Amino acid sequence: MPEFTTHQVHAGESRDAAHGARVTPIYLTAGFEFDSFAQAEGRFGGDEAGYTYSRSGNPTTAALERRVAGLERGREAIAVGSGQAALTVALLGLVQAGDHILSAQSIYSGTRGLFENGLKRLGIEIEFVDDPTDLDEWRRRVRPNTRVLFGESIANPGTEILDVAGVATVAHENGLPLVVDNTLATPYLLRPGDFGADIVVHSASKYLGGHGSTLGGIVVDQGGYDWAASPFRHLTGPDEWLDGRSYVDVHGDGAYAAFARSVVASLFGPVLSPMNAFLIQQGIETLSLRVQRQSDTALAVARWLEAQPEVVRVDYAGLASHRAYGLAQRYLPRGQGAVLGFALAGGAAAAERFYDAVELFSRMTHIGDVRSLILHPASTTHGHLAADVREELGIGGGLLRLSIGLEDADDLIEDLARGLAAVAAGAAASEGAAVSASSAGDSADALPAHAFATDAAVPAAGR
Ligand SMILES: Cc1ncc(COP(=O)(O)O)c(C=O)c1O
């Protein structure tokens, strides 16, 4: 088996017999011409290999799918239009009304929204495990109608690390698959399939694409789960479209991937453009170089932040002070990723000053870019959550999230120091205002009207 760096530029490649193009061409076409009536019928019926229509398959997209399947050492991948689409396709390939999904508590806010607003409205129940490091809690909360266990290998934004092997064991004890979102780790830092995950999902918009230009998503069937022995009746039972045979009868080990591709992805239709498939594949060719460098810089930045008196907490699993440090050492020895959070003692007012003062960090909701990015989760991505849920997730008003890019570490630290200087200047100014107001007999509130509670008030548990 070739090393990762070799694989990322060669896995799944196919030669262009027509012209010898070395880079995968962009097949920007809606459909594919048939030579004859018989060929059209054969392709639709599945008796003849070949493409029909780009919503069901496209050679540029297929090249990307082969590459990601290769990097995750999976059986087959399905590429779709975004990470959200990948989660939707992965899960609707498994669950239906009346089923139950058991998820780690700390997950990306969009995935939580998909669970609570999207899937719940389809009659699918969602439950969150409070302490995902407690395997007995996972065990206790599996119900007769549970069909999927879910978690993120590195959680966004808290950087909790999933005990993939442990949770996979609980899933398999109950005959269920474990689905892992591996967006923040990428297969360079961790292959969840090596530890028993059955389906791996990516937002390719992040590190796989890597350049902040493209949205995309990938579902990988790792190939280890026995679909024939599963509780999924839509895969094991007779199907009208298959002349009364089942997906397992017709597709064997590929039953789930065939269903997820031909029923969920193709009929719900969240297609990835071949143009974007090309850009993501180009990004993947430098994945290891970027992620290694970004992780190394993130660790340097996290260590620097931890030493600053204005910072009350740093969420980065590469720090010995983080509660997931032990799991990170086990699962992520090469690096712990490039997303980190830090909480300012001055709460929301301090976070606002900091956010507005930085010059090199881009104020954006995104991660995995070559550029470094900064976000205030409590007022943006997590603004819609109830205050107690935000608190439980450690998303206080003083929390800022960073996505570390490829800039020089010293330049990034200088920019963060600029943010801290603005916080200190703001605190001094409001102290002065408070003194003059109180000497005039007034009660002055120096915080902006929209400020949140300070992080100092947020308990450490549940972060
Ligand atoms: C862990 C994780 N999963 C999924 C997504 C959704 O991806 P996309 O924005 O490509 O839909 C994100 C986006 O931030 C994410 O961080």
The ligand as an SDF file (V2000), in Angstrom:
LIG
                    3D

 16 16  0  0  0  0  0  0  0  0999 V2000
  -17.5300   19.2190   10.9280 C   0  0  0  0  0  0  0  0  0  0  0  0
  -18.3590   19.7800    9.8080 C   0  0  0  0  0  0  0  0  0  0  0  0
  -19.2040   18.9640    9.1540 N   0  0  0  0  0  0  0  0  0  0  0  0
  -19.9840   19.4260    8.1510 C   0  0  0  0  0  0  0  0  0  0  0  0
  -19.9570   20.7520    7.7830 C   0  0  0  0  0  0  0  0  0  0  0  0
  -20.8690   21.2310    6.6930 C   0  0  0  0  0  0  0  0  0  0  0  0
  -20.1410   21.4050    5.5240 O   0  0  0  0  0  0  0  0  0  0  0  0
  -20.5780   22.3530    4.3280 P   0  0  0  0  0  0  0  0  0  0  0  0
  -20.4110   23.7570    4.7970 O   0  0  0  0  0  0  0  0  0  0  0  0
  -19.6590   21.9620    3.2230 O   0  0  0  0  0  0  0  0  0  0  0  0
  -22.0060   22.0310    4.0060 O   0  0  0  0  0  0  0  0  0  0  0  0
  -19.0920   21.6320    8.4330 C   0  0  0  0  0  0  0  0  0  0  0  0
  -19.0480   23.0550    8.0520 C   0  0  0  0  0  0  0  0  0  0  0  0
  -18.4540   23.8660    8.7390 O   0  0  0  0  0  0  0  0  0  0  0  0
  -18.2720   21.1270    9.4770 C   0  0  0  0  0  0  0  0  0  0  0  0
  -17.4270   21.9210   10.1550 O   0  0  0  0  0  0  0  0  0  0  0  0
  1  2  1  0
  2  3  1  0
  2 15  2  0
  3  4  2  0
  4  5  1  0
  5  6  1  0
  5 12  2  0
  6  7  1  0
  7  8  1  0
  8  9  2  0
  8 10  1  0
  8 11  1  0
 12 13  1  0
 12 15  1  0
 13 14  2  0
 15 16  1  0
M  END
$$$$
